């Protein structure tokens, strides 16, 4: 550890708390104050969640983060961005509503420097999701996805979120795994008045609604995102898991029985849906509070909701044989119909005892994806001169569930403040009966089956083109806790000391079962004929076929190619930190701190299921001193200059370490881990200028730089018809760029009439980012089976980091009413091309997000005296499609390219 690392001062007294929304219209001029103004910690009894903002001029934004409060000296600032000692952006409930997004990931995509990648993964400044930290009320969240330790934010509906804070500079009150930024979600607080709101929505898109689609029966509860037991693991597989037996080691009788259980007709038989229904959503939120004792209040808020959405995709997927020559050897069109159901519920209790606040939050989220797929195409990898045709059907069910319970106590004893936090969270992910059944037409002359699509049930053709049924089960548990004590030494100096603990454990099961039917040469033709049946009838036919003497024609067995079907992983972190905030003058403030973090991360297969000496366990035990400091100088009235520096880390995700293969239904590819990964270490620098015009008007310009040692990058593994992703450490990388952020409101009162209470609001931001990987001739990038592999075989010197777009821009143009809910907003979002997958010997896989344009209209109306809020939305109105491809010398292979329709939706919310 360097001397500079150890000589960090004391840090930040946390970020923003209970400060007005930056976009609150028609604010009065700022009031001058000669003495210190102490803004209290977030008030648990705020009526912001009741729908109407408070009548007073200063609207509060509920933000809950570790470390106590923020102290503002000299002026009472109107927004947390200006008041905080760190660089941050805050979306209040009003800002989230303005975006019109149904989930928080979509709303965050409007923040400068943030981009949304795939299903809910938010990238900060072009860095991957491993560099973005997600918290709930300042406490950690486990992820229900095996593909990411960071929880996908699209599972959080905006109805349960009061605010979202994005902090882009590091402070020691946050975990050390901080690369691009931290995203802190604050759940809705306790109202001062009783309220009840009920909302309904309906939507559809031009590619899906009322169009043809695919489905399968499943169970009668699928509409609500739950299974009725039809998808319980087969009894033979459950017994094998309980006894620690690999599928390959089951007895002949057990294998035959298991083969008859893995292809139930209702779970593996595709059906055509002639008219896909519209999407629907419903939610209800209510709250009340009671006075208990003299001036003490007990409050409760509860919310529940469900959304059911359908989506059609016709995905083009191709693979190069010779990229230089533009030779395409695999060409597929995969028609996919996804049915996604999101169920959420939140119950919060709050107790306000004088200056002390206690809040208990309980969150439940269940996100289910039912997918039905039919791929057609040609494969010339086996024989270029005579490619074979294929039709592959796939049915799948992916359910992810999060349960989180946390309690926060914020105690105020005048000059001493105590912040206590703790809780437990559990995530589960199940993917049972993920069945892939490929039918192949060989086009071989004189073959009686050469002109017909046949399932290879007897390994006649060979290779991997056989039936396989996957069963996955993941459970992750997280215990966490922390304590902060803040002491106001003088009016200009405060000190905070804190401790944080987290213990995460994960158990992951992944079984891929392949049935195999064998026969004598005498019955070879009959064996081939079995492959003409529907998936649910093939094995049943093989099991029941007997000759006149009752002897079976065929021998049925199963196998599992997975060498390590069960993995255990864990991460334990102990952290202690000191923070300081010092204001030597009215115009200068210094926030500094250091965090000591000790972490132990392990991942290893459960050898009860086999593997022996072939296993590659992981054990990463490191401790770090992570300093940070931010200096803020008000050069002139309304102009702030900031300079920030810090050191942070990024640990490998569990999924990146575990040697199991998972299928991601969003990107349509498989992922496999690398147990030889190590921690990444980051140096972060930033300089920023912020100018505030007054009210909602401001502009800021920032430059940033990051040096990353051992960044984790993903790379491409190819096999015929298969695109697989794995991971490796690149030697080092640098990232730098600039951000421009503008918010400007124009009062339209002078126009009179309809415009008397209106303002025109402009929100714009632009981020320019450049990055490059440095690869030396002798640098290594170990992977399983090649621990001495040169890094140059995976990474090109000077290549950009995965996920980094050179240009990210957002523009929001809207007219809003200052006295009531009435707004019309046009939203534009642009991101330039970015690498999504290192190609190794092949070209990198590149995504081109391009420009999307959305329109959101919201207005309150009266229906028989009942106040209603009506919203109309049009998303992707110019029909920007999804493009993901490889390209070299003008030759292009589409990897995950499909048309994206325009989405229209209508919502109604009633308040009682």
N, C-alpha and C positions, 0 to 999 in steps of 0.2 A: 504494500500500500504506500502511495507516494506521500511526501510531507504535505503537499498541497491538499490532498484528500483529507488528511487528519486535522488540518487547521481550518475547519469550517467554523463559522460562528454559530450562533443560535438563530433559529428561523422565525418563520411566519407564524403569526397568530391567526391562523386559518383564513379561509376565504369568506365570501359574502354570506351574510345572514340577515334576514328580515329587512331587506331594503326595497325601495320602490322599483317597480318594473321599469325598464329603460324605455319602454314604448308607451308609457302612460301619457295620454294627450293632455294638452292645455294645462301644463304645470305652471304654478306661480314662480316668479323669479326666486332664485336661491337666497336664503336668509343668511346673513353673516352672523357669526358667533365668535366671541373672543375666547370663550372657555371650551373645555372638552365636552363633547356630546357623546354619551355612552349609549350606543344602540343595543338593546337587549337581544338575547338569544331568541331564535324563532319562537313566535307566540303560538302555542298549541291551540289557542282559541281564536281562529281567524275566520271571517265569514267570506273569504275569497272563494272557497269551494262551493258556496251556496249558489253560485251563478252570477250574482251581482257584485261588483266591487264595492268596497265601503264608500260611504258618502264623502268622507274626508278627502282632502286633496292628495294626500300621500298614500298611494296604494302599496301594500306590502307584498313581497314575494317570499313565499315560504321555502327556505332552503335549510337543509339539515346536513351538516358535515362535522367531522371530528374536530374538537379543539376549542369549543366555546363560542365567543362572539367576535365581532369585528369592532374596532374602536376608531371613530372618525373624529379628528381634531381640526378645529378651525372653521370648517364649513359642514353643514349637514348635506351630504351629497344625495342626489336623487336616484342614482342607480348603482348597482353592485359592481359593474364593470369599472366605474370610475373610483369607487370607494375602496375596492379591494387592493391589497398589496401585491396581488398576482394578476397575470393575464388570464382573463376568463370571459366567457360568454354565458348569459343566462337566458333561458326560455321560460317565461312565466306561463301560467295557465292560459292567459290571454294570447300570448305569442304562439303557443301550441295550437290553440283553437284557430288562429289566423291561418296556419299552414293547411288546415283541413285534413291532416293526415289521421288515419285511424290507429296507427301505432307510433311509438316514440322514435323508432329508427327513422321513419320517414320525415318526422319533424326535425330531427337532428341533422338530416342531410342538408338543411337550409343554413346551417351555421358555417361561418367562414372556415375554410381549411378542412372541412369534414366531407367525406364522400361515403355513399352507401354501396356496399359490394355484396352481391348475392342475397341470401335470406337473412337480413337484419344485422350484418356485420358492418360496423361503422369504422372507417379508417380515418385517422387523424393525420393530416399533412402527408398523405401518401404512404404512411407506414401501415403495415398489416395489422390485423386485429390483435395479434400478440402484443403490440405496443400500445394498445388502448385498454384502459382499466375501467371496468364498470362497477359502480357501487349503488347500493340502495340505502338511502338515509345515512350515508357515510359508512356503511358496513358492506363487507364483501358479499358477492353473489357467486354461487357455483353455477356451472353451465350444464343444462340438460343435453347438450350436444357432444358426442364423442369427438367431433371435428374441431372443437374449440373450447378452451378453458374459459374464455370470455363469453358471457351469456348473450345469445342473439337477441338484440333489442327489439326485434319485430314481435316478440311475444308479449311485450308490455303495451296494452292499449292505453291511449292517451286519457281515457276516462279515469284511470287510477293515479295519474301523475299530476302533482301540483306544480312542479317546476323541474327543469333539467339544467344542470350547471356543467359546463365544459371548461376545465382549467388546463391551459396549455403550458404553463410553467410549473415546475415541481416545487412542492413544499413538503417538509418532513412529516407533517401530520398525515400524509397519504402513504400507502404502501410503496415500497421501493421499486416495484415493477411498473415503471412509468416511462413511456417512450415518447409517444406523440401527445398524450394528454389523458386526463381522467374525466370520466362521464359520471356524474353523481345525480341519481334520480331521487327526488323527494316525493313520497306519497302524500296524498291529500290529508290535510290536518283536520282539526276538530272545529266545527262551526259554533258561532255564538247564538245562532237562531236555528230552530228546527227547519228542515227542508226535505223535499223529496223530488227527484227528477227521474223521468222515464223517457227513454229514447228508443227510436226504431229507425232502421235504415235499410235501403235496398239498392243494389247496384248490379251492373253487368258490363261486359266488354264486347267489342265487335268481333273478336276471334272466338268467343266462347258461348255467350248467352243465346239460348234458343238454337244453337248449332248442334250438329252431331258430336257425340263424345263417346268415350269408353268408360266402362265401370266393371265392377264385379259385385256379387251379392254381399259378401262379408257377413254382417249381422244387422238386425233391425235397429240397433242403437247407433249405427255409424253416423247418422245425421247429427247426432249430438256429441260426436267425438269419443264415444265409449264403445267398448266391445262387450257382448253379452256372454263371453266365455268361449266363443267359437275359436278364438285365436290363442287359447292357452297352449303352451308348449305340449307336443305329443307326450303321452305318458311314458313311452320308452326313453325318450330324450330326458325327461325329468328325472327318471330313475338313474340314468347314466350320470347326470350332473350331480345328483345326490351322493352317488358312490364314487365320484371322481374317475369315471371310466370314459376313455375316448370312444367315439363312435366306431372307429376302426377295430376296437378291441371287443365289441359286443359279440355275443354268440351268434351263430347262423340263424337261429330261431328269432332272436331279438332284432337282428338286422332285417330279416324278412318282415317282421311285424312293424318295425319303424318305417320301412319303405311303403307300407300300406297306410301310414298315418300322415305322411308329409304332403300329400296332394289331394286334400278334400276338395270336392267339386266346387263348393260355394266360395272357396278362397283362391282358386287358381284358374277359374274359367272366365275369360273375358266376355263381356256383353256389350252390345251397342245401345247407347242412349240417344234416341232420336232428337230429343229437345232438352238440352241442359237447362236447369232452372236458373232463376236469378239468384244473386247472392243476398243474404239477409243478415241483419244484426239487430240485437236488442240489448239494452242495459238499463239497470236501475241503480240509483244512488240516493242514499238518505243519511241524515245525521241529526243529532240533537244534543243538548247539553243540559246539565242540572247543577244547581248550586248545592254544594255539600259543605255544611258548616258556614262560617262567616267569611264570605268572599272567595271561597274555593270552588272550583268547577270541575265536574266530571263530564266528559263528552264522549260520544261514540259516532263513528262514521262507518258505513258499510256500502259496498258496491258489488255488483255482480253483472256479468255480461256474457254474451255468446255471439260469435260471428261464424257464418258458414259461407265459404267462397269456392267457386269453381274456376279452373283455368285450363285452357287448351294450349298446347305447344306442338309445333311440328318441327322437330329439331334435326338439323342437318349435321352429321358427324362423319368426318373423312380422315383418312390416314395416308401419309406419304409412304411410298416405297423408296423412291429416289426424289428427294426434295429439289435438288438442283435441276433435274429433268422435268419436274412437275408431275411425276408419275403417282397417281392415286390408286392404291391397291385395295382400299376399303372405303366403301361409300354407303352410307346408311341414312334413312329418313325415319325418325322415331316419332310417332304420333303419341302424345302424352296427354292424359286428362287427370288433373290433380284436384282433389276435393279436400280443402283445408278447413278444419274446425278449431276455433280458439275459444276456450272457456276460461273465465277469470273471476276471481272473487277476492275481496279485501275487507278485513274488519280491523278497525283501529280504535283503541281506547286511549283517551288522554286525561290526565289529571293535572290541574293547575292549582298549586298550593302556594299562594303568595307569589314570590319571585321564582319559585321552583316549578319545573315542568317535567312530567313523566309521560312517556308515550309508548304504547305497546302496539305493534303493527304485525298483522298476520296476513300473508299473501299466498294465494293459490293460483297457479296458471297451468293450464293443460292445452297443449298444442298438438293436434293430430293431423297427419297427412295420409290420405288414402289415394294411392296412385295406380293407374292402369295404363299400360304401354304396349304399343305394337310397332315394331321396327321392321322395315323392309330394306333390302339392299343387296349388294354383291361383295364378295370377298375373293380377292385374287392372290392372297398371300401364299396359299398352298400351291397354286398352279396359275401363273400369269396368263398362260395360253388358254386355259379353260377355267375361268372363275366360276364359283358356285353361287347360287342365289340363296337368300335366307329370309325367313320370317320369324322374328323372335317376339314372344309375348312375355310380359312381366306384370305381376301384380304385387303390390307391397302395401304395408301398413307401418307407419312410423309415428310413434306417440312419445312425446316428451312432456314431462310433468315437473313442476317446481313447487315446493312448499317451503315457506320461509316465515320464521317467527323471530322477531327481534324486539328488544326493549331498550329505550334510551331515556336516561335521566339527566337533565340539565339543571344543576343546582347553583343558585346565585347567592353568595354570602358577601355582598358588597365588593370588597377588593379581591376576594378569592372566589373563583368559579370552578366547579367540579363537573366534569362531563363523563358519565358512565354509559357504556354501550356493550351489548352482548346479544347472542342469539344462536339459533340453530337453523340450518337449511338442508334440505334433501332434494336431490333431483333423480329422476328415473327416466330412462329411455329404453323403449322396447320396440323391436322391429321383427315380429314373428312372420313366418310364412312369406318371406320375400322370394317368390318363385320366378325363376327364369327358365323358359322352355323354348329352345331354338329348333325350328323346323328348317331342314336344308334340302335344297334341290341341286343335285350334283351335275346334272346335264351330261352324264356319261352315256355314250351310245351303247345300245344293246343291254343296258341295265334296266330290268323291269320297273325299278323304282327311280330311275335316273331323271324322269320328267315329273316327279311328284315331290311334294314337300314332306319330308319324313323326319321324325324325331330320332336322334341317335341314342337309343337306349342300351346298346350293346357294345359301344366303343368300336363300331365297325369303321367309321371314318377316322376316329382318333382325335387327338387334340382336346381342347376344352369345350367344344361345342356340344355339351350334353346338358341334361336337366340338372339344375341345382336349386336347392331351397335353403335360404338363409334364416337363421334364428339368432337374434342379438338381444342382449339384456345388459343394461348398464345401471349401476346405482352409485351415486356419489353423495357423501355426507360431509357437512362442513360445520364445525363449531368455531365460534369467533367471539372475541371480547376485547375490550380496551378501556382505558381510563386516562383522562387528561385533567391536570390541575393548572389553572391559570392564576397568576398573582400579579396584580397591578402595583408595581413597585412605586411608580410616580405617575403623574399625569401624562408623561411622555414615554414611559417604558413599562412594558409588561412582559412577563416570562411564562412560558408554558412547558411543562414536562409531561410526557405521556408514555404509555406502554400499550402494545397491541399484540394480540395472539390469534393465530388461525391454525386450524388442523383440518386438512382435507384428506379424505380417503375415498378411493374409487375401486370398484370391482366390475370388470367388464368381461362378458361372455359373448363369444362369437362362434357359431357353428355353421358350417356350410356343408349340407348333406347332398351327396350325389348318388342317386340310385343307379344300379347297373344290373342289367339282365343278361344272363348267359344261357346258351343252348348248344346242343350238339349240331353238327353240320346238317343233320337230317331235318332239323327244324329251323334252319337259318332263315328261310323265306318267311316262315311264320313270325320269327323275331322281328324281321324288318317290317312286317305288316302291323306289328304293335305300334310302330312309330307313326301310323296314320291316324291314330285315335286322338281324342281330346286329352289334355294334360291329366285331368282327374280320372281317366279311364285306363291309362296305359299300364300302371303298375297293378291295378286291380285285375286287368286282363291277364297279366303275367302270373299273378298269384293264383288265379282260379283255373287256368288252363291245365287240363290233365288228359292223359290218354285213357284207353278203354279199361286199363287196369288201375286207374286212379293215380298213376304216377305223374308228377308235374313235368310239363314240357321244359320248363325254364328254372334256372336258379337265380334268385333275386338277392342281391347284396347292396350295401350302402358303404360309402367312404366319405371321409372328411379330409380335404387337402390341407386344412389349417394346422400347422405344426404346434401352435400354442393357442388353444381355444379359450383359455381363461387367463386373464391378467389381473394383478393387483397393483395399485399405485397409491402413493401418498405424498403429501407435502405439508410439512410443519414449519411454521415461521414464528419466531419470537423477535419483537422489535421494541427498541426504546428510543426516544427522541427528545430533543430539547428545541424550543422555539423562542424567538425573541422578536419583539417589534419595538423599534425605537424611532422617535421623531425628534431629532435635534432642533429643527426649526419648523415653522408652520408650513414650509414648502418642501421639506425633505423628509422622507421616511425610509427606513431600512428594515427589511424583514430578512432574517437569516436563521438557519438551523442546521442540524445534522441528525441523521437517523442511523442507528446501528441496527442492522438486520441480520439475523442468523437463520438460515434455511436449510432444511434437509429434504431432498426430493428423491423418491425411489420409485422404480417400476420394474416388475419382474413377472414372468409367467408362473402360474400355479403348476408346479412340476408333478402334482398328483395326476394331471392329465397327460403326462408324458413330456417329451422334449429333451430331457437329460442334459448332456453337455452341450447341446446345440443352442441352449438358451443364452441370451445376451442381456443380463439384467443391467439396470441403470442405478447408480447412486451418485447424486450430486450434493455435496455438503460444502457450502460456502458461507462466509460471513463478510459483510461489507459495511464500511462507513460511507454514507451517502450525504454529502453536504449540498446545501442550496442557499442562494442569496438573491434577493431582488431589491434594487434601489429605485425609488420613485421620486422624481423631482418635478415640482410644478414650476416650470421655467418662467411662465407668465400666467396671468389669470386664464383659466380654461385650457391651458396647454400642459400636458403631462408627458414627461419622458421617463421610460423605464429601461433598466438594464438587468438581465437575469442570467444566472449561471447555476448549473447543478450537475450532479452525477447520479445516474440511475441504472437499473438493470432490467433485463427481460429473461425470464426463465422459459425453458421449453414447455410446451403444453403436454399434458398427458398423452393426447392423441398422437403427438409428434414423436413420442418415445416408444409407444407400444407397437410391437410387431404383430398387429392384427390388421386385417383388411376390412374397411367399412365402405359402404356405398352411399354417396351423397346424392339424393334425388334432385337437388337443385342444379348442381353443376354437371350431373350425369357422368360422374367418374368416381373411381375408387381411390381410397387413401390408405397408406400404410406407413407405420412409424419407423424411426431410426433410433435405437437405444444409445447411440454414441454421441448424441447432441450434448452441448454444454451451454452454460449461461452466456447471454450477450451482455456487454457493458456499454453504457452510453455516456457521452459528454454532451450537454445541452447548453447552448448559448442563444440569447435573444436580446434584441434591442427594439424598442417600440416608441412611437410618438402618437399621442392621443389628443385630439382637439374637440372640445365640447362647445357647441353653439348655443346651448340652452334647450330645455324641453327634450324632445326625442331626437334632436339633431346632433350628430357627432361624426367624426371621421378619424380613422387610425391607420397608420402605416407601420409595418413591422418587418424586420429581417431576422432570420433564424438559421442556426447551423447545428448539425448533429454529427458526431463521430461515433461509429458503432463498431465495437470489436466483436467478432464472431456472430454476425447477424444470421438468423435462421431463414433460409430460403427454401421454397419447394421446387422440385424438379420432376420431369416427366419420365415415366417408365412406360414403354409401349410393348404391346403384344397384339397379335391379330385381333382386331375388333375390341380391344381393351385399352382404355386410357387410364393410367394409374399415377397417382401422385405420392411422392415420398419427400423427405426433408434432409437437409444437410447444412452444416455451418459454413458460410463463406468466410474467408479470412478477415476482411474488414470492409467497411463502407462509410461513405460520407453523404450527408443530405443537407441541402441548403435551399433557401428560397425567401420569398417575400409575400406578405399579405396586405391587402388593402380592404378596409371595411368602412362602409358608409351607411348611416341612417339619417334620413332627412324628412321632416314633416312640414307640410305647407298648409297653413290655416286657410280654409276656403270661406270663412264667415263673411268676407266682404262681397262675395258673389250673391249673398242673400237667398231668400226662398229655400228651396230644397237643400242648398249647400250651406245654410247658415250654421249648422252644427257639424259640418264635415271637415275632414282634413285629408290631404293627399299624402300618402306615406310611401317613401322610397327606401327600400332596404337592398343594399348591394354589397357583395364581397367577391374578391378575386384572390386566388392563391397560385403563385408560381413556385414550382418545386423542381429541383434537379437532384439526382442522386447518382452515385457510381460505386460499383464494387471494385475493390483492389485485390488482384490475384497475382501472387508471385509464382515463379517457376517451381519452387520447392514446397509451396503450401499444400497441406493435405486437407481432404474432406472425407473422413471415414464414414462408411456405410456398411451395413451387414454384408459379409462376404467379401469385402474389399476395404479393410481397415487402413491400408496404406495407399488408398486412392489419391491421386493428385487432384487438387481443387480445380485445376484448369480443365479437367474432363467434364466438370459439371457447370462451371461458371466462366464467363468471358470477362476479362479485365475491362473495366469501364462500363459494364452493363448497368442499367438502372435497377433499383430494388423492386422486388415483386410488389404489385399493388400501387405503385407510385404513378400518378398522372402529372404531367408537366403543368397542366392548367386545370383548375377547378373554379367555377364561377357560379354564383347564384344572384338572381335579381327578382325582387318582389315589388310590384307596383300595385297600390291599392287605394281605394277611397273608403274611409271609415267614418262612422258617426261617433261623436264624442259623448253623446247622452244615452245612447241605446245600442243594442247589438244590431248593427247593419254595416256590412262591408262587402266590397267587391275587390278581389285580389287576383292578379295574374302572376304566376310563379314560373320562372325560367331556371333550369338547372343544366349546367354543362360540365362535362369532364372529358379530357382528352384521352387518347389511347394509353393503356397501362398493361404491363406484363402480368399475367395471372399464373404463369407456369414456366419455369426454366426448361428449355428444350434439350439441353445437353448437346448431343451431336446433331439434333434437329433444330429448326428455328424455334425461338421462344413462342409460347402461346400468348396471344395479345387480345385484349378486350377493347372495344371501341364504344364507350357509353354514349357519346355524342350529346345532343341537345334534346331535352324534354320540356314541354310547356304544359302547365296546368292552370285551370281557372277554378276559383273557389268563391261562392257567393253564400253569405249568411245574413239572415234577417229575422228579427222578432216580429211576430204577428199575434193578433188576438182572435180566438175562436170561442165565441160564446162567453167571453170574459176570462177564458183560460189563456194565460200567456204561453206561446209556443215559440220555439226557435227552429227555423227551417234552414237547411243547408243544401246547396246544389253544387256538385263538383264534376269537372271534366278533367281527366288525367291523360297525359300523353296524347294531346289532341291532334298532333301531327303524325302519330303512329310511328315513333322511333322504334326500330327493331333492335333485337339483341344480336351483337356480332362478337364472336370469339373465334380466333383463327390463327393459323401459322402461315407465314408468307416469306418467300425468298426469291429474288430475281424475277418478280412478277408472277411467280407461281403461288397459288393460295389453296390451302386446305381448311375447310370449315370444321371447327371443333365442337362448338355449342352455339349454333346460329339458328334463330327462329324469329318469326313475326310476333310482334307485341301489339295488341289491339288498343283502342281508345276506350277508357273506362268512364262510365257515367254513373253517378250515384245521387241519391236523395236521402236526406235524413230529417227526422222530426224529433224534437226534444220538448217535453212538457214539464213545467215546474209547478209543484203544488205547495 
